[in-house]
């Protein structure tokens, strides 16, 4: 499974490509012209599958700004197929040239002799986010000789990617991503198929292979891709060896995503140390080695909007980042950077997300962070930051996620955090905070996750926490909370994790704890409870 930041990146990429594909589909005017043969082929295709509400992941489909629904429900005889959901036709010939069945709740084995292959004029096909139950990608896919856009990502295809996928010479975008599923749904891309793919797809601009197993592939094959390439997605693809940094000299490359194994670190890429001119807008490198430090040349990427580097970098954070004035996301987590957060970070005024967790950074949180008023996510956990939480953090009104856990911060939780009314995640665990839980916490109504474990907090647990009706995770363990659990805190209908262990709680256990409908993880150990009050 992908890490959370990478999941978000993948969702953004899916949205970007889906939007691009939808532009192509919407450019085809619908018409009542529709051949009987094509309508019949679509209706027969419909009968190959059932609809299942679990076949399309709602969270992923939301990245398309759509809720999963059965698009084929509107496919009925007697109605022109060009007016059916997901179907677009040429406005002169009436031929079906685009089919978008993403997030359509389709469930069933994909037949190799599907009547879908009778749509000889198809130029765009999107079958992403369905459940084809470990089907093989049919070799008959080569019959779509006019196809320009193909997206079959995250639809439970498995087995080897057929060689015929390389026989689609007009392809402009190809997405075979498969990261959502277990090894049983693994897609494997062999060296020969990739070599042919690279050689034959002379017009490809977007190639996304997230989660496709390419263990046997030499990364150098990708250097033979068309110079028109704009997007290359290779995260979680099990590539090994050295990925040539000449990829950064592709003249049109705007989006590049590459990751290896965070555990094995068997993939490397050398970041250019000079003359790094590139139109890159999004760069993600994770689970690999990228050299020792962050090169000054990174500042040459003036178009960067998203930068995520988790590749064993060390030293201080380079001042050249100040040149990246278009950045909205900066993630340097899972590295070995040391020293303080440089003050120049505050000059990156467009940042909506700043991730520096799991480094060796130290010192106090600098006042320049107060300038980042567009921040929605601030992740500084797993470092060595000290001192109190600065009051100015409370002025970052747009924050939805604040991670300060696993540092050596101290003092009381400041009242300024009461201003962060959009917070959904608050992590202050594993620090030295003292005093009671401040009353304002009960007014942060958007909180989904509240993590305060392993501090020196004391006093009683606030009954007002019951106002947090969207709370899923509540961890208060390893503190000095005393007194009973509030008896009227019965509104935690969404709670799945409750950890109150290793405190000084006493009294009787309220029965509502054992009736929470979604609770899966409950830990009340090492307290002074007397029993259950019925």
KEVEXZA-259301 format. One record per residue: residue in one letter; x, y, z of N, C-alpha, C, CB in turn. Coordinates in steps of 0.1 Angstrom, whole numbers, plus 5000, padded with zeros to 4 digits. Glycine has a CB too. Example, Ala and Ser with C-alpha at 12.3 -4.5 7.8 and 13.67 -1.06 7.14 Angstrom:
2
A513249435078512349555078513249675078511349555090
S512849785071513749895071512950005079514149945057
This chain:
534
X500849885000500050005000500950135000499150005012
X500450234994501150354994501050435007500650444982
X502050515010501950605021500850705019503350665024
X500450765030499350865029499750985019499050925042
X500951045020501251155011501251104997502651205014
X501750984994501750934981500350894976502650804980
X499450854985498050824981497450954976497250774993
X497751064984497151194980497751244967497451304991
X499051214964499651254952499051174940501151234952
X498851044943498250964932496851004929498250814937
X496051044939494751094937494751224929494051114950
X495751304932495851434924496251404910496951524930
X497151304908497451264894496351204887498651174894
X495551124893494351064887493351174883493650964897
X493251264892492351384889492851454877492151474901
X494151484876494751554865494551484852496251584868
X494751354852494651274840493151254836495351144841
X492351234847490851224844490351354838490151184857
X490751464843490251594838490751604824490851704847
X491951574821492451574807491651494798493951534807
X491351364803490551274794489151324792490551134800
X488651384803487251434802487151554792486751484816
X488251634791488251734781488151674767489551824782
X488851564765488851504752487451444749489851394751
X486851384760485551324758484451434756485151244770
X484551544763483551644762483651724749483651744773
X484851704742484951774729484151704718486451784725
X483651584721482851504712481351544714483151354713
X480751604705479351644707478451514707478951744696
X477551514716476651394716475551424705475951374729
X475051314699474051324689473251204690474751334675
X472051214684471151094684471550994674469751144682
X472551024665473050924656473750814664473950984645
X473450694661474050584668473750454660473550574683
X474750384656474550264648473950154657475850214641
X473150074650472549964658473549864663471549884648
X474649844655475649754659476449804671476649734647
X476749934672477449984683476549984696477950124680
X475350014694474350014705474249874711473050064702
X474149774702474049634706475349594713473849544694
X476549634708477749594714477849644728478949644706
X477349774731477449834744476449754753477049974743
X475249724748474249654757474749524761472949644750
X475449454751475949324754477149334765476549254742
X477949434763478949464773478449484787479849584769
X477349554787476649584800476249454807475449674798
X475749354799475249234805476349144811474449154795
X477649184808478749104813479049124827480049134804
X478449234833478849274846477549294855479749394846
X477749274868476749324877477249454883476549224889
X476349524890476749644897476849614912475749764894
X477849664918478149634932478649764939479149524934
X477949804950478349934956479749934962477349954967
X480349814963481749814968482749804957481849694978
X482349804945483249784933484049914930482449744921
X483550024934484250154932484550224945483450244922
X485750244948486150314961485750454961487750304963
X484750494970484250624970485350734973483250644981
X486350704982487350794985488150834972488250744996
X488550734965489350754953488450824942489950624947
X487250784941486350844930486150984933485050764929
X486151024946485951164949487051254944485951184965
X488251194941489251274934488851314920490551194934
X487851244915487351284902486151384903486851154894
X485851424916484751504919483451434915484851644912
X483351304917482151234913481951124924482251174899
X480751094926480450984935480250854926479151004944
X480650744931480450624923478950594920481050494930
X478550574908477250534904477250454892476350664903
X476150384889476050294878475750374865474950184880
X476750404857476550474845475750394835477850524839
X475950264835475250174825473750164828475850044825
X473250224839471850214843471050284832471550284856
X471650384826470850464815470950404802471450604815
X471650284800471850224787470550134785473150134787
X469750184777468450114774468150114759467250174782
X467550004754467149994740466150104737466649854737
X466150154725465150254721465650394724463950224728
X466750404731467350534734468650544727467450564749
X468950654719470150664712471350654721470250804705
X472350564718473450534727474350654729474250414721
X474250754720475150874722474650954733475150954709
X473450934738472951004750473150934763471451044748
X473650814762473850734774475050794783474150584771
X474950764796475950814805477350744801475650774820
X478350834800479650784797480050754783479850654805
X479050774774479250754760479250884752478050664754
X480350894744480451014735480650974721481551104740
X480051044712480051004698480551124689478650974693
X481051084677481451184667480151254662482151114655
X480151384661478951454658478651454643479051594663
X479451394635479151374621478751234618480351414612
X479551134622479350994618478450924628480650924617
X478350974641477550904651478350794657476350854646
X479550764653480350654659480650684673481550624650
X480650574682481150594695482650604695480750464704
X483150724700484550744700485150764714484850864691
X484350774724484850794738483850714748484950944742
X484450644757483650564767484350584781483550414763
X483650654789484150684803483250614813484150834806
X483650494818482950414828483750404841482750274823
X484550514843485250514856484250524868486250634857
X484550464879483650464891482250434888483750604897
X482050324880480750284876480150164883480650264861
X480850124894480350004902480349874894478950034907
X481049864883481049744875481849634883481749764861
X481249514883481849404890481649274882481149384904
X482749204880482649074872483949054864481449084863
X484048934859485248904851485148964837485448754850
X486249024833486249094820486448994809487349204819
X485548974800485648864790486648904779484248834784
X487448804775488348824764487648854751489348714763
X486448804749485748824737484648934738485048694732
X484949024747483949134750483549204737484549234760
X482249234736481749304725482249454725480149304725
X482849494735483449624735484449644724484149654749
X485149534720486149544710485549564696486949414710
X484249564695483549594682483449744679482149534682
X483849824690483849964688485150014682483650034702
X485249994669486450014661486950154661486349954647
X486050254663486350394662486650454676485250464656
X486850374686487050424699488350494700486950314710
X488350614705489550694707489950714722489450834700
X488950704731489250724745488450624753488850864750
X489150544762488450444770488950454785488750304765
X488050474794488350484808487550384816488150634813
X488150284821487450184829487950184844487650044823
X488550294848489250294861488250284873490050424862
X488750234884488050224896486750144895487750354902
X486850024890485849914890486449794896485249894876
X485749684895486249554901486049444890485549514914
X487149414883487149314873487749184878487849364861
X487749164891487949034898489148964892486748954896
X490349024892491548964889491648914874491848844897
X490848974865490848944851492248974845489749024844
X492548904835493748944827493349054817494248814819
X494249144814494049244804493949174790495149354804
X492749174784492649094771493649134760491149114766
X494149044754495049064743494349134731495748934737
X493049124731492249184720492249334721490749134721
X492849384731492849534733493549594721493649574746
X494449524714495149574702494149604691496149474697
X492949564692491949594681491549744681490749504683
X491749814692491449954693492550034686491250004708
X492650024673493750084666493750234666493750034652
X492550294669492450444669492550504683491150484662
X492850414693492750464707493850554710492850344716
X493550674716494450774720494650774736494050904715
X493550744743493550754757493050624763492750874762
X493850564772493450434778493750444793494150314772
X492750424801492950434816492150314821492350564822
X492850204826492250094832492750074846492449964824
X493150184853493750184866492850144877494350324869
X493450074887492750044899491349974897492550164907
X491349874888490149804885490349654886489649834871
X491249604895491549464898491849384886490249414904
X492649444877493249354866494449294872493549444854
X494849174867496049104873496849034862495649014884
X497948974866498748904856499648984848497848824847
X500248924838501149004829500449094820501948904821
X501049214819500549314809500749254795501149454811
X499749234787499949164774500849244764498649134767
X501549174756502449244746501649334737503249144738
X500349294735499549364726499249514730498149294724
X499549544743499349684747500249774740499549694763
X501349724734502249804727501849824712503649744727
X500749764708500349774694499149874693499849634689
X499249984700498350094700499050214696497550104713
X499450234684500450334680499950484682500850324666
X498650504683498150634685498050684699496850654678
X498350594709498150624723498950754727498650514732
X498150844733498750964739498850954754497851084735
X497950884760498050864775497650724778497050964782
X498450664787498250524792498350514807499150424785
X497350464814497350454828496950314832496450554835
X497950234837497750094841497850084856498750004834
X497850184864498150184878497250084885497950324884
X497950024895497249914902497549904917497649774896
X497850024923498450024937497449984948499050154939
X496149994945495149984956495049844962493850024951
X495549744955495149604958496349524963494549544946
X496049404967496949314973497749244962496349204982
X498749154966499549084956498649004946500549004963
X497548954951496648874943496248944930495448824951
X496249084931495849164919497049224912494749264923
X498149164914499349224909499449224894500649154914
X499849334888500049344874501549344872499449474868
X502049264862503449254860503749294845503849104862
X504749384844505249434831506649384829505149594830
X506749294819507949234815508849324807507749094809
X510149294806511149374799510749384784512449314800
X510449274778510149274763508949364760509949134758
X507949354768506749434766506949584768505549394775
X507749614778508049754780508949804769508849774794
X509949724765510749774753509949804741511849664750
X508949714738508149744726507149864729507249614723
X506749874741505849984745506550114742505349974759
X507750124747508550244746508850274731509850234754
X509150174724509550194710508350234701510250074704
X507250174704506050184695505150304698505250064696
X505150354711504350464715505050594712503850454730
X505150624700505950744696505250874699506250734681
X503950874702503250994705502851004720501951004697
X503250914728502750904742503251034750503250784749
X502351094757502651204765502451174780501751324761
X501551084783501351054797501450904799499951104802
X502350854807502550714810502550694825503850654803
X501550624830501450614845501350464848500150694850
X502250414856502350274859502550244874503550204852
X501850324882501950314897501550164901500950414904
X502350104909502049974915502149864905500749984920
X502649884893502849774883504249714886502749824868
X504249584888505549524891506449514879505349374896
X507649594880508649594870509949554875508649734863
X509949454883511249404890512349374879510949284898
X511949314868512949274858513349374848512349154851
X512749494850512949604840514149684843511749694839
X514949714833516049804834515549944833517249774823
X515750024843515250164842515750244830515650244854
X516750204823517350274812516350274800518650224808
X515450174800514550164789513650294788513650044790
X513350354799512550474799513150594792512150504813
X514450584790515150694783514750694768516650684785
X514150594763513850584749512350634746513950444744
X511750684757510350734755510450864746509750764768
X509250894741509151014732509551144739507751024726
X510151234732510551354738509351444741511451434729
X508151404736506951474739506351444753505851444728
X506951344760506451304773506351414783507451194779
X505151424789504851534799504651474813503651604795
X504251344814503951284827504451144827502451284830
X505351104837505850974839505650934853507350964835
X504750834856504450794870504950654872502950804872
X505950634880506550504883506650474897507950494876
X505750524906505850504920505350354923504950604928
X506050304933505650164938505750064927504250164944
X506650074919506749984907507849874908506950064895
X508549874919509549764922510749774913508949634921
X510949894907512149914899513449904907512150044891
X514549854901515749844908516949904900516049694911
X518049934907519149984900519250134900519249934886
X519950194890520050334889519250384878521550374886
X518350484882517550544872518250664866516150594878
X518550664853519350774847518750914849519550754832
X519551004854519051144856518951224844519951214866
X519251164832518951224819517451244817519551144808
X516651174825515151194825514851334827514451104835
X515651404835515351544838515651644826516251594850
X516251584816516551664804515451654793517851634798
X514451574796513351564787512651694785512251454791
X512551744773512151894772510751934776512351934758
X509851834777508451864780507951794793507551824768
X508851734800508451664812508051754823509551574817
X506751744827506251834837505951764850504951904832
X505651634850505351554861506051424862503751534862
X506851404872507751284873507551234887509151314870
X507151104888506851034901507650904901505351014904
X508550884910509350764911509550724925510750784903
X509350604928509750554942510150414942508450574951
X511050384951511450244953510950194966513050234953
X511650094972511250034985511850114996511649884985
X511050165005511550245016512450155025510450305024
X512150025025512849925033514149885027512049805036
X514149855014515349795008516249905002514949694997
X515750014998516550124992517350074980517350195002
X516749994971517449934960517350014947517049794958
X516850134948516750224936517450354939515250244932
X518250404929518950524931518650624919520450504933
X518850744921518850844910519750964916517450894906
X520551014907521451124911520751254907522851114905
X520551344917519951474913521051554906519451544926
X520751624895521751704888522351814897521151764876
X523651824897524251924905524452064899525651874910
X524152074886524252204879523452194866525652244876
X523152314860522352324848521152234847523352284836
X520352244858519152164859517952254854518852114873
X517952274841516752344835515752244830517252434823
X514552264835513452164832512152234834513552044841
X511052194827509752254829508952184840508952244816
X509652104848508952024859508052114867510051954867
X506852054869505952124878505652034891504552144871
X505851904889505651814900506751714900504251744900
X507351694912508451604913508351524926509851674912
X508251394925508151304937509151194935506751244938
X510051184945511151084946511051034960512551134942
X510850904962510750844975511250704976509250844980
X511750664988512150524990513350494982511050434987
X514350584980515550554972516650644977515250584957
X517750644971518850724974519050824963520250644976
X519150954966519351064956520651144958518151164957
X521651074964522851154967522851194982523051274958
X523851274985523951314999523051435003525451345002
X523251544997522551665001521651714990523451765005
X520851814993519951874983520751974975518751944990
X520951944962521752034954521252174952522051974940
X522152274951521752404949520952424936522952504948
X521152324926520552334913519052314914521052224904
X518552264926517052254927516352384925516752194941
X517052494928516452624926516252664911517352724932
X516852584902516652614888515252574883517652544880
X514552494891513252444887512152544890512952304893
X512152654883511352764886509852744885511652884878
X509452634878508052604875507452504886507852544861
X508252454895507852354904506652404913508952314913
X505652324914504552354923504452244934503252354915
X504952124931504852014940506251954941503751904936
X506851944953508251894954508151794966509251994956
X508451674964508451574975509651484973507151484976
X510651494982511851414981512051344995513051514978
X511951214994512251125006513251025002510851055011
X514551065002515550984996516850995002515651014981
X516850985016518150985023519051105022518950865019
X518351215020519151345019519651385033518351455012
X520751455034521251495047521751635046522351405052
X522351685057522851825057521751925061523451865044
X521952045057520952155060520052165048521552285064
X518852225050517952255039518452365031516452285044
X518552345018519252435009518452565007519452374995
X519252675008518652805006518052824992519652915009
X518552744982518052754968516552734967518852664959
X515952674977514452654977513752784976514052574989
X514352894981513753024980513353074966514553134987
X514053014956513753044942512552984937514953014934
X511952884944510852814940509552874944510852664945
X509252994939508153074944506853024940508353214938
X506752924931505452874927505052754936505452834913
X505852714945505652584953504352604961506852554962
X503452494960502352484969502452374979501052474961
X503352274975503552154984505052134984502852024978
X505652134996507052104999507051995009507852235003
X507551875006507651765015509051705014506651655011
X509751725025511151675026511251575038512151795029
X510151505040510051415051510951285048508651375054
X511151205059511951085057513251105051511150985049
X514051205057515351225053516251235065515551355044
X517451295064518351315076518751455077519551225074
X517851555073518251695074518451725089517151785068
X519351815092519651855106519652005107520951795111
X519752055119519752205121518352255122520552275110
X518252385123516852445125516152455111516952585131
X514852475112514052515100514552645096512552515103
X515052665084515652795080514552895079516352775066
X514853015082513853125082513253155069514553255088
X514053125058513553155045512353075041514653125034
X512052965048510852895046509552985045510652775056
X509653085053508553175054508353265042508653275066
X509353255032509153335020508353255009510553365014
X508153125012507453045002505953065005507852895003
X505453175002504153225007502953145000503953365004
X503253064989502152994983501952854989502452984968
X502752814998502652685004501352655010503752655014
X500752535006499552485013499852365021498452455002
X501052305019501452185026502952195028501052055019
X503352175041504752175044505052045053505252295052
X505851955048506151825054507551815057505651715046
X507951815070509351795074509551685084509951925079
X508551595085508651495096509651395093507251435098
X510051325104511151225104512451275098510651105096
X512951375104514351425101515051435114514251555093
X516151515114516851545126516851695129518351485125
X515851755125515751905127515551935142514651965119
X516052055146516052095160515752245161517352055167
X515852285174515552425177514052455178516152515166
X513752575179512352615180511752635166512252745189
X510452625166509752655153509852805150508152615154
X510452835139510752985136509553065134511752995124
X509653195137508453285136508153305121508853415142
X509053275112508753295098507653205093510053275089
X507453095100506353005096504953075097506352885105
X504953185105503653265106503253325092503853365116
X504253335083503953395070503253295061505253445063
X503153175064502653075055501153065058503252935058
X500453165055498953175058498053095050498553325057
X498653035039497852945031497952795035498252955016
X498752765045498952625049497652555053499952625060
X497552435048496452345052496952225060495652295040
X498252195057498952085064500352125068498951965055
X500652105081501952135087502352015095501952265096
X503351945089503851815095505251825100503651705085
X505451835113506851855119507151745128506951985125
X506351635129506551525138507951455136505451425137
X508351385147509551295146510751375142509351185136
X511051485150512251565149512751595164512051695142
X513451695166513951735179513551875182515451715180
X512451925178512052055181511752075196510752095173
X512152195201511952215215511252345218513352225222
X511052375230510352505234508852485233510752615225
X508052585235506652585235506152585220506052695243
X504852555219504152575206504052725205502852505205
X504552785194504452935193502952975191505252985181
X502653085197501253135196500853155182501053255204
X501853195173501453235159500853115151502653285152
X501152995156500552875149499052895148500952745156
X498452955158497052975159496553075148496653025172
X497453145141497053235131497053165117497953355130
X497353045116497352965104495952905102498452855103
X494952995100493552965101493052855092492753085099
X493852825081493352725071493852585074493852775058
X494652575085495152435088494052335090496052445100
X494152225083493252105086494051995092492652065073
X495351995092496151895098497451955104496551785088
X497651925117498851985124499551865131498452095134
X500751835127501451725133502751775140501851615122
X502751765153503951815161504451695170503551935169
X503951575168504251465177505751425176503451345173
X506151355187507451295188508551405186507651195177
X508451505195509451615196509751625211509051745189
X510351735215510651765229509951905232512151765232
X508851925227508052045229507552045244506952065219
X507352155250506852155264505952275266508052165273
X505452285278504552395282503152345281504752515273
X502152435282500752405281500352415266499952495290
X499352345263498752355249498152495248497652245246
X498752585239498352725239496852745234499252805230
X496252845240494852885237494752935223494352985247
X495852975216495753025203495352915193497153075198
X495452785196495052685188493552675186495552545193
X492852745195491352755194490952815181490852835206
X491852895174491552955162491452865150492453065159
X492052745152492152645141490852565140493352555143
X489852625136488552565136488352465125487452665136
X489252465115489152365104489952235106489552435091
X490652225118491452115120490651985120492152125134
X491251885112490651755113491651655120490351695099
X492951685120493951605126494851695135494851525116
X494951655148495851725157496651625164495051815167
X497951625162498851525168499951605176499551445157
X499851595190500751655199501451545207500051755208
X501351415203501751305211503251305213501351175205
X503751235223505151205226505951335227505751125215
X505551425236506151555239506251565254505551675232
X506351695259506351715273505351815277507751765278
X504151815271503151915274502551875288502051915263
X502151985295501651965308500352045310502652015319
X499752025321498452095324497252015319498552235317
X496052075320494852005315494652015300493652065323
X493751935295493351945282492552075281492451825276
X492952175273492252305273490852285268492952405265
X489952365274488552355271488152375256487752455279
X489052455249488652485235488752365226489552595230
X489452265230489552135222488252085219490452035229
X487352095228485952045226485152125216485252045239
X485752235211485052325201485652305187485152465206
X486652225186487252195173486452085166488752155174
X485252125162484252025158484551945146482952095155
X485551985138485951905126486951795129486552005115
X487451785141488451685145488051545142488851705159
X488851475134488651335132489651255140488851305116
X490851305142491851235149492551335160492951185140
X492451295172493051375183494051285191491951425193
X495351325190496451235195497251315205497351185184
X497051285218497751355229498551265238496651435237
X498751135233499451035242500851075245499450905234
X501351015257502751025261503151175263503650965251
X502451245272502851375276502751375292501951485270
X502651495297502451505312501151575315503651585318
X500151555306498851615308498151555320498051595296
X497351635327496651595339495251655340497551635351
X494651625351493251675353492251565348493051805346
X491051605347490051515342489851525327488651545349
X489351415321489051415307487851505305488851275301
X487851595295486751685293485551615288487151795284
X484451645294483151585289482851655276482051615299
X483451775273483151845261483751775249483651985262
X484651675251485151605240484051525232486251505244
X482951505240481751435233481151525222480751405244
X481551655222480951735211481651715198481151885215
X482751635198483551605186482951485179485051575189
X481851515173480951405168481551335155479551455165
X482651385150483251325138484551255142483551435128
X484851245155486051185159486151035156486251205174
X487250995150487450855147488550795156487850835132
X489550875158490650825167490950925178491950815158
X490850865191491150945203492150865211489850965211
X493350925212494450865220494950955231495650825211
X494750915243495150995255496050925265493851045262
X496550815260497350725269498650785274497650595262
X499250725284500450765290500550915294501550745280
X499550955302499451085308499151065323498451175301
X498651175329498251165343496751205345499151255351
X495951165336494551205337493951125349493751175324
X493051185356492451125368490951145368493051185381
X490351085378488851095379488250995370488451235375
X486951005369486150905361486150945346484750885366
X485750855337485450885324484050945324485450755314
X483851065317482551125317481451035313482551245307
X480451025321479350925319478450965307478550905331
X478351085304477451125293478051145280476751255297
X479351095278480051105266479550995256481551105268
X478351005252477750895244477550925229476350855250
X478251025225477951075211479051035201477751215210
X480050945206481150905197480750795188482250855206
X479750815180479250715171480150675160477850755165
X481150765157482150735146483450685151482350865138
X483650675164484950635170485250495167484850655185
X486550475162487050345159488150305168487450325145
X488950405174490050385182489950465195491350415175
X489950405207489950475219491050425228488550465226
X492050505232493150455240493250545252494450445232
X492950495264493050575276493950505286491650595282
X494750415281495650335290496750425297496250225282
X497250365307498350425315498050565319499650425306
X496950585327496650705333496250675348495450775326
X495550765354495150755368493650755369495750865377
X492950715359491550715358490950615368491050685344
X489850655374489250565384487650565382489550605398
X487050515392485550505391485150375384484950625385
X483950375380483350265372483350295357481950225377
X483450185350483450205335482050235330484050085328
X481850335323480550365317480150265306480450515312
X478950225306478550115296478550165282477150075300
X478450295279478450345265479650305258478250495265
X480850285265482050245258481950115250483250235269
X481150025256481049895250479849885240480849795261
X479249995237478149995227478450085215476850045234
X479650135215480050225203480050135191481450285205
X479250175180479050075169480250055160477950135161
X481250145160482350125151483650105158482450255142
X483650095171484850075179485549945176484550095194
X486849955172487649835169488849815178488049835154
X489349935183490549925191490250005204491749995183
X490149925215489849985228490949945238488449945233
X491550035245492650015254492350095267494050035249
X491950035278491750105290492650055301490250085295
X493749975298494549915307495350015316495449825301
X495849965327496750035336496050165341498050065330
X494850155346494150255353493650205367492950315345
X492750275373492250235386490750215386492650335397
X490250155375488750135374488350035384488350105360
X487050055389486449955398485549855392485650035409
X485149875379484249785373483349855364483549695383
X482349785359481349835350480149885357481049735339
X479750005355478550055360477350035351478650205364
X476449945354475349915345474150005348474949765347
